[in-house]
């Protein structure tokens, strides 16, 4: 899917430099992918911190079942 976005030129240059990519589109995609991955990890961590998810005494099948019901 194509999307048009306005990105500050300084931010775009930083994305290209920090990502190691040569093309603008590849740098933006890499940053988007990394940001989504970090957000998903944060969601999982928050569930453990709040106690919604736990590994205390649960078997592997119980863990899978609790993860499936949380989705």
Beta strands, then each sheet from edge to edge (+ up, - down):
end
